[in-house]
């Protein structure tokens, strides 16, 4: 109050000085108003009110009056109750979007944030430090994609943690594949690649960390071995996609920021919608969350067009799978992870004893045996032979 009184005294003193100089024609109305920080028209109004009411006429008549644009207290109360009872773990931005989408809410984000802070339901955010200049995005979608996993308690009502595997386009920020899995690894990487290529086509470069399923390194924290490839590296080479290793978390800043957003939204969305299993959560992430996220957070690329190329060639599943060479035993069987795969009789060869063949293990656990490009047999995940279907004669 003491400060307000001092400021008021200063304003009155400046007004009287400006009024005196105005009436002595030393200043125009616009010049006098500029001294007070008001327009020339407002200065003239103050002069009339000062003549009629004296010093009291200079006070702002809006003080102490409720704004005509004031938010409805009942609507503010309804919003606070919804946050307190149904959405206490939502961020303010996420909460406001949900209110607008599902609760017929019309107040703006700033009013919502200030009301929640006044009610003590959320804390004021701390000021962020200055961030270094962000790397420019690629001009076209399909030029560079990221893939990474984040371990977190994604499912509601369970202390167990899962890995969220996300594949992200650099140019647009769009998620091209997203799903939960028990543990990040080779198969989860293949699944993300398969879903991305299946929806959009082949892309130019793939940027990942140096996890053991992505790269082999001679020493921890050292350079990657570009000659000895992992299963993921081999598949990318076969597809003609350049694999780029990351050497610091800062280099994956765009992906790290995306995971910060996802951790603040996905667990809350799954809780509200009652998706408590991995299968239900993955269906929601694929069909609902991913399109909504891309529409909300995606950006327009700087250039028109796309760098994605339609995939044409052998079945994609035979590239995005585990592949290992095996030597056939004396019983014409192949050993694979404790299972024995019997090679059925072939019309072009009597047996494969001591021959080197290639075993494929697919995303669903099914198996196949290849001799070069020729598929000799297929098996289910329990290593039971799947008999080839022979079309009936017409």
N, C-alpha and C positions, 0 to 999 in steps of 0.2 A: 504493500500500500504506500509506503514511503517513497518507493521508486516511482510508482504511478503518479503520485502527487507532484514529485519533482519534474517529471516529464510533462505533466499538464501545465505547470507553471512556465516551463520553457516554451511550450506551444503558445500560450497566451501572450507571453512577452514578444515572441516573434510575430504573432499576428498583429499586435498593437503597433510594432515597429513598421511592418509592411503596410498596415492601414494608413499610418501617418504619412509615409512616403508616397502612397498611392493618391491620397487626397491632396498632397502638395504637388502632384503630377511629376514626381520623380521616377515613378514606376508605372508601367501599364498593369492591367489586371492579370495578364498572362505572366508577367515577370514577378508580380507579387505572389501569385499562386505557386510559381516555381520555387520561391523561397520556402513556402510552407509544404511543398510536396503535393499540391492539389492542382486542379485545372483552373484556368481563368474564370470559368463559369461558377465553379464551386467557391472560389474566393468571393465573387460577387454575392452569392447566396449567404456566405458567412457574414459579409458586411451588413446585409439587410437584417439578418437575425441578431447581430450584435447591437444594431440600432434599436431593435424592438425589445430584446430580452436581456441585453447586457452580456456579461461573460457566460451566463448559463446557456445562451443561444449558440455558443461555439461547440458545445458537447455533442458527441455523436449520438443521435436519437435512436440508433439501433441497439445501443447498449441496454441490457436488461430485458429485451424482448425476444421471444422465441422466433426462430427463423421460419418463414413461410414454407421453406423447403425441408424442414426438419423431418427426419424419418419417424414413421409411426411407432410409438413406444410398444404397442402390442406386437408388431412385427419383429421388433428387436428382441422382445421377450421370447417369442416363438423360436427365433433363430438361436438364441442362447440355450434354450431348453433342448433343441435338437442337437446342438454341439455337446452339451453336457451328458445327454442320455444315450445318443446313438453314434456320435462321431468324435469322441474325445481324443483319438489318436490321429486324426486327420490334420494336415497342415491347413492354414487359413485359406490358401489358394485352392487347394484340393476340396476343402469343405465348401467354399463359395461356388465352385463349379458344380458340385453335387447338388447343392440347394437349388441352383438355377435349373438344372436338368431334371430333378426328381421331386422338388417340393414347391414349384410355382413361386419362386422367390425372385424379387425384382430389385432389391437394393444392391448398390454397387459394392465392389470388393473393398474399397477404402472404408466405407461406413461399417461394413461387417468386421473388418480388422480392428478398427478403433473401438467398436462396441465390445468385442471379445476381450480386448486389452483392458478396457474400463471395468469390465465385470470380473477381471482377474482370472479368466479362463485360459488365456495365452500370455506369454511373455513377449516383451518387445525384442525384436531381433537385434543382435549386436551388429555394429557397422562392419562391413567387410573391408579387408585391406585391399590395397591396390593390386590388381592382377596384371601380370605381364601380358603383352599383346598376344591374342590367340592366333594360332596358325590358320591361314586361309583355307577354306574348304575346297575340295576338288570341284571343278566347274560343272561336271556332268555326273548324274547317278550311274553307278556301275563302274566307276574308275577305281575306287578304293572302298573296301569294306573292312570293318573291325569285327572281331569276335572275342568274347571274354566271358568268364563265369564269375558269379558272386555268391559266396556262401552266407546264408542268412536264415532266420526263422521265417520263411515265407508263408507257410500254412498256419491258419489260426488254431488256437487251442492245443498246440503241441510244442514242447521244448526242442524237438528235433530240428536240425538244420538241413536244408537242401541247397543244391547249387542251381542258380538261375543262369541259363546259357542264352546269351543275346548276340545276335549278328546285326550290325548296324551299318547303314550306308553313310559315308562321310559327306557327300554332297548335299543330301536332304535331311540327314538326321533321322530318317525313317528306319524303324525296326523291320528287318526282313524275316527274322525267325526268333522266336522266344518260347522257352519251355523250361520246366523244372525237371531235374533228374537227381538221383541219389548222389552221384559224384561226377564231377567233370572229368572227361577223358577223351580217348580217341573216338569212341562211338558217339558221344555227344557232339563232338566237332563235326563228324560226318553227318549227323542228323541236321545240324544247323546249315551246313553246306547244301545238303540235299533239298531242304525246304526252300532255301534262297534260290538255288539254280532252277528248281521246279517252278517257282512262282515268277521269276524275273529273267533267268538265263545266266549265261556265263559272264563273269566280271573280270576286271583287269588285275587287281592286286588285293592281297589279303594280309591284314596287319594284326599281329597277335603278340602276346607275351612269349617268353622262351620256355614255357612249360614243357615237361618231358614228352608230352604227346604231340607237341608242335615241332620241337627241335631237339637235336642231340648236342650237348656241349661237353667239351673235354674237361673243363673245370667249372665249378659253381661260379656263376656270375661272369663267365668268360664269353668269348665269341662263339657263335653257333657253328656247327659243322654243316657246311652246305653240300658236302659230297655224300655223307651217310645220312640218308633221309629217314624220317619216321614214316609211319603209315599215312599220316595226314600230308606230310611233305611229298610222298610218292604220288598220292592222289592228285594233289594240286599240280605237280609237274605233268602228270598225264593229261590234265585238263588245260594246261597252258596258262595257269594262274600264277602270278609272281607272289612269292611268300616273303613278307617283310617282318623281321624280328624287332621287337621293342626292347630298348635297353634301360628304360627308366619308367616309373609310374607316371611321371610328368608328361612323357611322350604319349601316353594314353589318356590324356586329360579329358578329351571329349567323351570317351567311354566311361571314365570314372565319374564324371558329372551326370551322365545318363543313369548310372547305377544309383547315385544319390537320389535322383528323382524317383526311380523305380522302388527303392526301399521305403520311400515315403508315401507310396501309393498302392502298390500291389498287395501287401499284407492287409491293409485296411479294406481294400475293395473285396478281397477274398472273404474277410470276416463278415462284412455287411451282407454279402450274397450267399454266405453259407457254404462255400466251396472248401471242404476240409480234406479232400483227397488229392493226390497228385494228378490223377486222371481228370477229375472235374476242374481242377485249377488250370491244367494245360488246355482244356477245351475253351475255358473262358479267356485265357491269355491269347489264344490263337484267333478266336472268332469275335471277341468283343474288345478286349483291352488293346491289342495291337493296332486295329484300325483307329480307335479313339486316340491313342497316344500319337500316332502319326499325324492325325488331323490337328491335334492340339499343339504339338511341339515340333512338327516338321517345318522345314524352311524351303523356300523356292530356290532351286539351283541357279547359279549365275548365268548359265548358258542353256539354251533350248536344246532338247534332244536327249538321248540316252546312250550310254556306253555298254549297256547290256547286249549280249548276243545270244540269240536262241540256240539252245543246245541241240546238236544233231550228231548222232553217232551211236555207239553201242549203248546198251542199257546203263543208265547212270548208276544204278545200284551195284554194278559189277566194277565200278571204279571207286565209289565211296563205300568201301568195305575193307575188312581185314584180309590181307593176302599174304600167304606164306607158301614157300616151296616145301614139299614133302617127298620122301622116297617111299615108293610102294613096297610093302613087305612081301614075304614069300607066299603068303596066303591071298595075295591080290587085294589086301586091305591097307587103308591109310589110317595112321594113328593121329588123333586130333583132340588135345585137351582131355585125355583119359577115355576117349571114345574111339571106337573102331568103325571106320567107314568102308563098307564093302563096295568095290567097284563092280557094277553089273556087267554082264557079257556085252561086248562091243562087236559090231559087225565088221569093223575095219581092222581089228587087232584081237589076237587071241587072249592076251593078258598084258598087264602092266608091271609085272614083278620086276623090282629094282629100278623101275623107271622113275624119273622125277616129274611130278605133277604139281599143280598149284591149287591150294584150298582157299576158298572164299568164305568168310563168315559175314553175314549181312546184319543190318540193324536190328531185325527181329529175332536174331539168333539162328536163323536158318543157315544151311551150309551148301556148298557146291564144290565139285572137283572139276578142274579144267586141265586140258592138255593143249597148251597154246591157246588159240581162240575157241577150241572145241569144248563144249560142256559135256562131260562124261556122265554126270549124275547130280541130282539134287536131293537134299535131305532136310527134314524138319529140325527144330532146335534140339530134339532128343536123338538125333542121328539116325532116324528111321528113313529109309529110302522112300522118296516120292516117285511113284511110278509115272512115267511120261504119259500124257493123254494122247491117244491115237485117234484121229478123226475117222468117223464111220463113213463107209462108202455111201454115196447117194443112192 
